[in-house]
Amino acid sequence: MSISETGRLVLGRQFQQPDRRSCGAAVAVIAEAMRNDRYARRLLAGGDEEFGAEVIGMHRRITGLIDVSGHVQAPWPRAVGTPPWALARQLGRGTRQHHVVPARLRPGVAWAAMNTGLARGLVVPAYVGDRWAPRHVVLALEQGEDAVRVYEPSSGRVAQVTREEWIEGRLRLASWQQPWLVLSVRRSARHNQA
C-alpha cells in the first residue's frame, strides 16, 4: 500500500487503543485513516481524545446488532474484543468480500495472503495471540523486503515483522507471538473468470 503523507502523520502520532479490548476497533479506525485523508486530518486535529472517542464508537458499532451495511449480525460481547467477521464487514463496507485465512497451522499460506492484499494496495488485519487463542489485532500496512510493517495498537507504533518471525511464531507484537489469522480480500467471481 502506498501510504499518503496524511496517513504517515497519523501513524507518526502513535495513537494507542484506549482500553485493553479495543485493538480491533483501533485497527478499523487506522485502516479508515489510511484510505480517507479527511478522516485522517480530523484524527490529527483532535489528537488522543478524538482517536479514543472514535475507537470506542467503532467498537460499539462493530460488536453491535447491525453491521456497517445495515445487515443484522450476531451480537458479540465487547468485553472479549472484536470478532473477525465483524471487522471484515466494517473494512469491506459491503463492497469487498473478506475471508479468514487461518495462520496457526499454515502460517505460510496466511503470510502469502497478507502480502497479496498489501500488493493490491490494501491494509490487512491480522489476529495474533499465544499458542492457545487469538488475543490481539494488528494491521499490516506495507511490504518490505521479506517483511511487513504493521500498526500495533497497544503501543501505537509501527513494527516490522519478518517472514521468518511470522512462520516460526516468534512475533513481538505487544506480548503476543503466534499468528492466528489474517482477513484477506476475496476476489470477486467476476474477477476470477477473467
Secondary structure by P-SEA (a helix, b strand, c coil): ccccaaaaaaaaaccccccccaaaaaaaaaaaaaacaaaaaaaaaacaaaaaaaaaaaaaaaaccccccccccccccccccccaaaaaaaaacccbbbbbbbccccaaaaaaaaaaaaaabbbbbbbbbccccccbbbbbccccccbbbbbbccccbbbbbcaaaaaacccccccccccccccccccccccccc
